[in-house]
Amino acid sequence: MSTPVPFSKPSSYCGFTWPAQPVQGMQSLKHNIGGRKIVADDFETILNEGMKHLTFDEIQKEQEQLHGVADDVVLGENTINDLLLSLKEQLCRLKKGSAYEYTESRSQAYAGNRDLEMAFLRANEFDPKVSAEKLIKFFKYKQELFGEESLVRDITAEDLDEDDVKCLLEGHFQYSPFRDRSGRKLCLAFPGVRTKTTVRAELRARFYAYANSVETLVDISKGTVIVYYWVDQYQDHLNGAGYVEVTEFFDAIPLGLGGNHICLSSRLDCMIMNACVAMMPYRDRVKTKVHYGSHVECQYLLASYGIARGALPLRGANNDMDLTYWNAWFQQRQMQEQEHQSRNQLDSSSPELSRESSSILSRGNENDVLCLGRVVKSVGNER
């Protein structure tokens, strides 16, 4: 376990909590991440750069997302239809020669799935152009990772090989069994528990976990909060291998980012995360908060943003990883996929029975997590 940089009385500036003593090597460095040279400045410069490209109202809106106090967007049916029509027009402009076009030629119903299109629209603030670009990327990743035959169906556990499943169950990325205080889904990352694997296996496992998680539009409209926990034993020990590819991959997934919280305790991880933040879109940078310190200090700072200590799968004084929920999540997902497959088989032989059973099948495991429901005024919302 490495010794954290001395930390006392942190100051908050431009979206991050800075250690009392500057971390060496943070200024204007060139760092090799995953074999690729990335130019990264310090956090202050990177986050300020994001603000420079946004208006005051846009910055305010993103800050409200970060603090979990943004108003829910409610659209009328006519507005939704207009947005979907605009999305279709953008897709027609971009799709030539793409995996999306191939999917559309095989199954227009699957390529034009309304729920999937609405997921991308909500995740990208109802911008048809951006949503279309990311939807094209989504099918491109799906084709590259799972082959052409996968384009007209959902990815299931049966599509994963042994390396993919091993990567998935390590727990270095997982969902929390709880929500934040505003009722938003928590996606967690613990790089210290990952073992050396191929980028392909990690992307396939992440696609299965994230890209199939669009169960309800409510989750996307509220936003997903991502917590990168790189503290003490959870510090990255693979020198950032694969992070460039994973950061690019997130650009194709309709998570609907509500906020980024990055917890750090080492100099090297600061350098790696510096480069990753520099790759983020400007809006996402404004929704990023970096915390620096020990387990206790970082967990205290997360709690001030409505993310309880118990929302992390860490137990005991040593903050040991508990994978009970994550293993149960995977098992339940497999069971639901089998039920879905059985229902589809019944559909061909007994349409009436299929319609009767369709209402009881629930994709994902949203009913098994704690959701506090509404926005609650908290200390974190006042920061």
Order of alpha helices (4+ residues) and beta strands (2+ residues): beta-beta-beta-beta-alpha-alpha-alpha-alpha-alpha-alpha-alpha-alpha-beta-beta-alpha-alpha-beta-alpha-beta-alpha-alpha-beta-alpha-beta-beta-alpha-alpha
